[in-house]
Amino acid sequence: MMRLFPLLLAACVAGPAFAQQVQVAPVFPGPQQPAATVMVEPVGMMIAAFDRDGDARVSRAEFEAGLRQSFDSIDTRKTGALGYIAFSDWSERWLGDRNTLPSPFETDRDGDNRITWDELDARFALLFARFDADKDGTITRKELLTLRPQMFDRDRRGRPMEAAPKPRRN
């Protein structure tokens, strides 16, 4: 018993020293930050990254070169095509997530379960045309943005806000 007592005492004293410290984020009074009203699609972020000369505009040549580089970075065996899993790898690397658009199903035009360079290029030609709003052959940062209206008359759950909530009575 005498040998066990020092071990138990040491365990009790050392326990709090090994306990994980939990930090609590400070709570700031006042209104919460409003929801974002300007958004960028993942494909828009990718297109913005194709700007090689730093002029904040993506020319058609920069677009083609960036898209080709992205395709070649996954097509390491130089087969000229990506299977759906490799296309998911491409999406994760270049768009940030495996489930972003464009999907492999909309890009694989012939349905052979492979995305060829020509299929990817054709799909992105449509995206270039969509983003190039003024049809000047370049895409600006402004053209890549999506504006979302602010809903000032709704709470976080989307319910209409009629009056300030009443405090609960216990």
BAFI-3210 file (N, C-alpha, C; in Angstrom, 3 decimals, decimal comma, padded with zeros to 6 digits):
// residues 170
n [1|2|3|4|5|6|7|8|9|10|11|12|13|14|15|16|17|18|19|20|21|22|23|24|25|26|27|28|29|30|31|32|33|34|35|36|37|38|39|40|41|42|43|44|45|46|47|48|49|50|51|52|53|54|55|56|57|58|59|60|61|62|63|64|65|66|67|68|69|70|71|72|73|74|75|76|77|78|79|80|81|82|83|84|85|86|87|88|89|90|91|92|93|94|95|96|97|98|99|100|101|102|103|104|105|106|107|108|109|110|111|112|113|114|115|116|117|118|119|120|121|122|123|124|125|126|127|128|129|130|131|132|133|134|135|136|137|138|139|140|141|142|143|144|145|146|147|148|149|150|151|152|153|154|155|156|157|158|159|160|161|162|163|164|165|166|167|168|169|170]
n.u [000,826|001,984|003,699|001,970|000,589|002,299|002,348|-000,361|-000,796|000,997|-000,189|-002,619|-001,762|-000,307|-002,211|-003,881|-001,874|-001,412|-003,782|-005,832|-005,748|-008,418|-009,383|-011,440|-013,215|-013,374|-016,371|-017,893|-019,681|-022,577|-023,807|-023,699|-021,337|-022,397|-023,778|-021,857|-021,944|-020,750|-019,450|-017,275|-017,130|-015,727|-014,501|-014,107|-012,146|-010,049|-009,719|-008,932|-006,423|-005,005|-003,889|-001,073|000,625|000,077|-001,752|-004,295|-006,207|-007,433|-006,347|-007,377|-005,294|-003,763|-005,659|-006,019|-003,406|-003,169|-005,267|-004,389|-002,012|-003,104|-004,518|-002,436|-000,969|-002,264|-002,626|-000,337|000,762|000,573|-001,605|-003,627|-006,155|-008,420|-009,572|-012,616|-011,922|-009,369|-010,144|-011,589|-009,458|-008,170|-010,150|-010,145|-007,541|-007,337|-009,762|-010,460|-012,137|-013,469|-016,051|-016,879|-018,135|-017,142|-018,827|-017,682|-019,526|-020,929|-018,849|-017,708|-018,455|-018,897|-019,549|-017,785|-016,605|-014,223|-012,327|-011,266|-008,607|-009,667|-012,407|-012,431|-011,373|-013,380|-015,563|-014,614|-014,348|-016,952|-017,345|-015,505|-016,710|-019,077|-018,151|-016,797|-018,209|-018,401|-017,521|-014,915|-012,743|-011,123|-011,003|-011,984|-011,417|-013,765|-015,679|-015,594|-016,861|-019,734|-022,695|-024,659|-027,815|-028,376|-030,137|-031,817|-034,127|-034,454|-033,851|-031,136|-032,032|-033,565|-036,107|-038,767|-038,078|-039,821|-040,007|-037,848|-036,630|-038,366|-037,315|-036,854|-038,945|-038,364]
n.v [-001,184|001,182|001,703|002,179|004,490|006,875|006,808|007,173|009,685|011,229|010,954|012,292|014,920|015,547|015,334|017,720|019,226|017,967|018,237|019,248|022,505|024,698|027,163|029,949|031,744|035,267|037,103|039,535|042,465|043,759|044,065|041,236|040,438|041,257|039,054|037,966|039,868|039,857|037,455|034,785|032,344|029,017|028,308|030,813|031,828|030,222|031,025|033,686|033,214|032,582|034,851|035,974|038,197|040,009|042,127|042,189|041,247|038,691|037,453|035,897|034,262|033,907|032,570|030,170|029,100|028,782|026,971|024,782|024,186|023,411|021,085|019,460|019,125|017,161|015,116|013,273|011,080|011,744|011,045|012,423|012,456|012,435|010,264|009,893|009,912|011,048|013,484|014,451|014,760|016,811|018,821|019,183|020,132|022,450|023,824|023,726|021,869|018,569|018,395|020,594|022,779|022,898|019,773|016,354|015,011|016,878|017,816|015,679|015,096|013,028|010,856|008,763|008,280|009,598|012,574|014,471|016,630|018,292|018,229|019,422|021,921|022,856|023,036|024,983|027,087|027,922|028,838|030,948|032,662|033,211|034,561|036,737|039,402|041,902|041,249|041,715|040,122|039,709|038,871|040,479|041,163|042,178|041,078|038,470|038,365|037,622|039,064|039,152|039,768|041,584|040,492|042,276|042,187|039,734|037,074|035,018|032,492|032,858|033,737|036,167|039,311|040,918|042,348|043,184|040,346|039,140|039,023|035,913|034,610|033,196]
n.w [000,000|000,691|-001,400|-003,498|-002,803|-003,264|-006,068|-006,772|-005,645|-007,188|-009,698|-009,320|-008,808|-011,120|-013,107|-013,780|-015,018|-017,398|-018,639|-021,362|-022,595|-023,054|-025,187|-025,224|-027,564|-027,733|-027,112|-028,929|-028,347|-030,015|-033,439|-035,678|-038,296|-041,539|-044,056|-046,868|-049,854|-052,257|-054,298|-055,477|-057,900|-057,729|-060,204|-061,213|-059,503|-060,306|-062,963|-062,535|-061,474|-063,730|-064,770|-066,049|-066,480|-064,516|-064,766|-063,834|-065,522|-067,620|-070,496|-073,596|-074,495|-072,141|-070,667|-072,153|-071,921|-069,133|-068,608|-070,084|-068,715|-066,253|-066,964|-067,962|-065,622|-064,233|-066,073|-066,123|-067,398|-069,974|-071,688|-072,839|-071,878|-069,091|-066,618|-064,664|-061,932|-061,990|-063,049|-060,887|-059,128|-060,499|-060,250|-057,462|-057,035|-058,712|-058,537|-055,926|-054,689|-054,936|-055,858|-057,322|-059,924|-063,354|-063,734|-064,193|-065,730|-067,268|-068,753|-070,138|-073,129|-075,019|-073,506|-072,753|-070,337|-069,939|-069,844|-072,337|-073,547|-075,540|-074,921|-072,362|-073,034|-074,777|-073,020|-071,247|-073,011|-073,277|-070,677|-070,640|-072,490|-071,085|-068,771|-069,889|-070,013|-071,340|-073,810|-074,841|-075,177|-072,993|-069,512|-066,657|-063,127|-062,064|-063,772|-062,988|-060,579|-058,587|-057,747|-054,878|-053,629|-050,628|-047,830|-045,898|-044,474|-043,305|-040,952|-039,680|-040,301|-042,478|-042,049|-042,028|-040,518|-038,163|-035,772|-033,053|-031,314|-028,453|-025,039|-023,311|-020,751|-017,647]
ca.u [000,000|002,856|004,256|000,879|000,185|003,021|001,935|-001,687|-000,611|001,641|-001,179|-003,593|-001,117|000,122|-003,381|-004,215|-000,794|-001,532|-005,114|-005,816|-006,248|-009,466|-009,473|-012,768|-013,135|-014,090|-017,652|-017,933|-021,048|-022,971|-024,346|-022,793|-020,939|-023,414|-023,397|-021,156|-022,796|-019,949|-018,911|-016,545|-017,249|-014,409|-013,910|-013,680|-010,847|-009,066|-009,479|-008,154|-005,043|-004,360|-003,315|000,385|001,390|-000,260|-002,534|-005,641|-007,067|-007,032|-006,559|-007,705|-004,045|-003,450|-006,690|-005,678|-002,156|-003,457|-006,086|-003,522|-001,115|-003,875|-004,793|-001,178|-000,482|-002,926|-002,371|001,117|001,187|000,416|-002,549|-004,564|-007,496|-008,512|-010,743|-013,413|-011,181|-008,332|-010,833|-011,855|-008,174|-007,993|-011,087|-009,679|-006,316|-007,485|-011,003|-010,565|-012,973|-013,782|-017,448|-017,219|-018,511|-017,974|-018,747|-017,183|-020,645|-021,237|-017,654|-017,516|-019,516|-019,207|-019,980|-016,885|-016,027|-012,916|-012,351|-010,117|-008,232|-010,619|-013,669|-012,229|-011,211|-014,699|-016,388|-014,091|-014,639|-018,280|-017,167|-014,847|-017,740|-020,013|-017,517|-016,404|-019,497|-018,368|-017,083|-013,714|-011,672|-010,404|-011,871|-011,510|-011,846|-015,171|-016,508|-015,582|-017,645|-021,171|-023,332|-025,795|-028,522|-028,407|-031,502|-031,848|-035,386|-034,513|-032,893|-030,171|-032,738|-034,345|-037,468|-038,950|-037,876|-040,862|-039,624|-036,776|-037,148|-038,639|-036,556|-037,605|-039,209|-038,126]
ca.v [000,000|002,345|001,980|002,619|005,841|007,915|006,787|007,797|011,102|011,836|010,990|013,343|016,225|015,758|015,319|019,021|019,731|017,353|018,493|020,101|023,844|025,086|028,599|030,397|032,949|036,374|037,485|040,973|042,971|044,464|043,234|040,325|040,864|040,850|038,030|038,504|040,198|039,645|036,099|034,327|030,909|028,382|028,405|032,201|031,958|029,559|031,900|034,832|032,759|032,460|036,151|035,806|039,443|040,803|043,323|041,958|040,873|037,407|037,428|034,564|033,490|033,521|031,592|028,896|028,589|028,344|025,761|023,694|023,832|022,688|019,748|018,703|018,810|015,924|014,119|013,070|010,047|012,360|010,277|013,333|012,294|012,182|009,527|010,679|010,091|012,053|014,776|014,884|015,261|018,113|019,756|019,491|020,936|023,721|024,509|023,735|020,791|017,545|018,462|021,879|022,772|021,971|018,373|015,516|014,558|017,911|018,050|014,485|015,236|011,789|009,836|007,613|008,273|010,235|013,979|014,776|018,038|019,005|018,375|020,427|023,197|023,273|023,436|026,236|028,146|028,415|029,616|032,202|033,506|033,650|035,537|037,927|040,080|042,984|040,613|042,362|039,134|039,566|038,749|041,296|040,699|042,558|040,131|037,184|038,481|037,405|039,884|038,516|040,819|041,467|040,336|042,982|041,948|038,318|036,667|034,018|031,300|033,216|034,132|037,617|039,966|041,934|043,168|042,583|039,234|039,437|038,143|034,813|034,655|031,888]
ca.w [000,000|000,780|-002,722|-004,348|-002,417|-004,012|-007,477|-006,853|-005,358|-008,364|-010,777|-009,009|-008,914|-012,501|-013,996|-014,356|-015,858|-018,716|-019,195|-022,544|-022,364|-023,983|-025,318|-025,617|-028,382|-027,096|-027,687|-029,086|-028,362|-031,225|-034,525|-036,370|-039,623|-042,512|-045,027|-048,041|-050,997|-053,455|-054,251|-056,644|-058,123|-057,765|-061,538|-061,346|-058,823|-061,156|-064,107|-062,046|-061,277|-065,039|-065,122|-066,007|-066,494|-063,347|-065,079|-063,288|-066,644|-068,196|-071,945|-074,120|-074,537|-070,756|-070,304|-072,794|-071,337|-067,769|-068,667|-070,557|-067,612|-065,242|-067,502|-068,026|-064,275|-063,793|-067,118|-066,018|-068,347|-071,304|-072,494|-073,493|-071,302|-067,653|-066,150|-063,711|-060,677|-062,273|-063,192|-059,514|-058,627|-061,152|-059,603|-056,110|-057,103|-059,414|-058,168|-054,478|-054,156|-055,936|-056,282|-057,912|-061,337|-064,101|-063,334|-065,281|-066,554|-068,255|-069,560|-070,974|-074,127|-075,741|-072,557|-072,684|-068,982|-069,984|-070,225|-073,182|-073,577|-076,399|-074,184|-071,320|-073,717|-075,275|-071,861|-070,726|-073,980|-072,878|-069,451|-071,006|-073,107|-070,046|-067,885|-070,647|-070,157|-072,330|-075,053|-075,355|-075,293|-071,726|-068,337|-065,537|-061,811|-061,910|-064,520|-062,286|-059,350|-058,579|-056,719|-054,214|-052,884|-049,168|-047,323|-044,627|-043,779|-042,928|-039,934|-040,160|-040,783|-043,643|-041,660|-042,003|-039,224|-037,980|-034,645|-032,265|-030,503|-027,044|-024,148|-022,700|-019,326|-017,028]
c.u [000,872|003,460|003,198|000,498|000,961|002,630|000,578|-001,592|000,010|000,656|-002,188|-002,998|-000,763|-001,050|-003,714|-003,125|-000,886|-002,884|-004,992|-006,428|-007,278|-009,528|-010,858|-012,603|-013,915|-015,380|-017,693|-019,384|-021,338|-023,439|-023,270|-022,440|-021,990|-022,874|-022,755|-022,140|-022,058|-019,263|-018,117|-016,731|-015,848|-013,735|-013,444|-012,343|-009,743|-008,712|-008,641|-006,685|-004,296|-003,698|-001,800|001,144|001,008|-001,053|-003,985|-006,667|-006,547|-007,388|-006,922|-006,450|-003,641|-004,405|-006,338|-004,429|-002,389|-004,269|-005,242|-002,578|-001,865|-004,158|-003,535|-000,648|-001,116|-002,691|-000,867|001,633|001,034|-000,466|-003,528|-005,973|-007,382|-009,746|-011,469|-012,691|-010,082|-008,961|-011,198|-010,590|-007,889|-008,883|-010,608|-008,455|-006,570|-008,736|-011,243|-011,380|-013,299|-015,180|-017,850|-017,598|-017,376|-017,770|-018,191|-018,301|-021,027|-020,056|-017,404|-018,644|-019,858|-019,561|-019,080|-016,153|-014,597|-013,122|-011,095|-009,801|-009,250|-011,954|-013,555|-012,116|-012,558|-015,595|-015,920|-014,238|-016,008|-018,184|-016,483|-015,884|-018,722|-019,401|-017,118|-017,663|-019,487|-017,828|-015,871|-012,529|-010,796|-011,437|-011,233|-011,988|-013,337|-016,093|-016,567|-016,440|-019,115|-021,743|-024,552|-026,510|-028,519|-029,862|-031,572|-033,102|-035,556|-033,518|-031,984|-030,833|-033,610|-035,767|-037,584|-038,755|-038,912|-040,493|-038,484|-037,342|-037,303|-037,819|-037,460|-037,819|-039,045|-039,167]
c.v [001,250|002,701|002,560|004,070|006,935|007,965|007,458|009,294|011,821|011,954|012,104|014,734|016,528|015,847|016,665|019,582|019,177|017,602|019,456|021,454|024,175|026,598|028,962|031,691|034,063|036,690|038,999|041,441|043,654|043,509|042,351|040,898|040,400|039,790|038,695|038,765|040,044|038,299|035,822|032,823|030,291|028,483|029,839|032,450|031,346|030,458|033,106|034,449|032,598|033,764|036,084|037,117|040,406|042,060|043,223|041,714|039,540|037,433|036,012|033,688|033,024|032,431|030,214|028,272|028,065|027,070|024,567|023,230|023,019|021,259|018,892|018,327|017,537|014,799|013,834|011,991|010,511|011,527|011,178|013,239|012,030|011,339|010,365|010,890|011,122|013,428|015,322|015,409|016,642|019,158|020,156|020,413|022,338|024,500|024,501|022,615|019,826|017,690|019,794|021,710|023,358|020,532|017,542|015,104|015,593|018,185|016,908|014,424|013,932|010,630|008,628|007,504|008,791|011,680|014,234|016,268|018,830|019,216|019,431|021,813|023,719|023,740|024,782|027,383|028,751|029,270|030,950|033,170|034,036|034,727|036,820|038,721|041,160|042,523|041,296|041,407|038,992|039,475|039,548|040,695|041,000|041,570|038,763|037,189|038,190|038,225|039,160|039,593|040,532|041,388|040,965|042,678|040,492|038,039|035,587|032,769|031,603|033,641|035,653|038,162|041,079|042,886|042,460|041,450|039,649|038,500|037,073|035,065|033,270|031,542]
c.w [000,000|-000,580|-003,660|-004,070|-003,173|-005,493|-007,659|-006,617|-006,560|-009,521|-010,545|-009,196|-010,366|-013,455|-014,586|-015,265|-017,275|-019,362|-020,372|-022,216|-023,444|-024,006|-025,835|-026,395|-027,704|-027,840|-027,731|-029,104|-029,695|-032,304|-035,151|-037,734|-040,621|-043,465|-046,241|-049,169|-052,315|-053,319|-055,529|-056,742|-058,108|-059,132|-061,811|-060,669|-059,677|-062,335|-063,686|-061,877|-062,605|-065,493|-064,961|-065,880|-065,380|-063,626|-064,602|-064,388|-067,188|-069,675|-072,373|-074,151|-073,134|-070,279|-070,863|-072,170|-069,925|-067,733|-069,101|-069,446|-066,559|-065,701|-067,475|-066,645|-063,722|-064,795|-067,190|-066,979|-069,795|-072,228|-073,241|-072,954|-069,813|-067,385|-065,102|-062,384|-060,875|-062,451|-061,813|-058,857|-059,203|-060,481|-058,214|-056,148|-057,648|-059,042|-056,662|-053,870|-055,289|-056,537|-056,896|-059,384|-062,158|-063,653|-064,491|-066,234|-067,606|-069,175|-070,533|-072,012|-074,843|-074,812|-072,435|-071,342|-068,951|-070,424|-071,047|-073,075|-074,398|-075,693|-073,093|-071,940|-074,220|-074,130|-071,322|-071,718|-073,679|-071,620|-069,742|-071,595|-072,063|-069,165|-068,609|-071,009|-071,227|-073,683|-075,690|-075,466|-074,069|-070,604|-067,208|-064,232|-061,609|-062,615|-063,841|-061,026|-059,586|-057,440|-056,179|-053,411|-051,391|-048,719|-045,937|-043,825|-043,352|-041,814|-040,513|-040,715|-041,995|-043,335|-041,674|-040,596|-039,105|-036,856|-033,930|-031,429|-029,042|-026,171|-023,537|-021,226|-018,746|-016,032]
res [m|m|r|l|f|p|l|l|l|a|a|c|v|a|g|p|a|f|a|q|q|v|q|v|a|p|v|f|p|g|p|q|q|p|a|a|t|v|m|v|e|p|v|g|m|m|i|a|a|f|d|r|d|g|d|a|r|v|s|r|a|e|f|e|a|g|l|r|q|s|f|d|s|i|d|t|r|k|t|g|a|l|g|y|i|a|f|s|d|w|s|e|r|w|l|g|d|r|n|t|l|p|s|p|f|e|t|d|r|d|g|d|n|r|i|t|w|d|e|l|d|a|r|f|a|l|l|f|a|r|f|d|a|d|k|d|g|t|i|t|r|k|e|l|l|t|l|r|p|q|m|f|d|r|d|r|r|g|r|p|m|e|a|a|p|k|p|r|r|n]
***
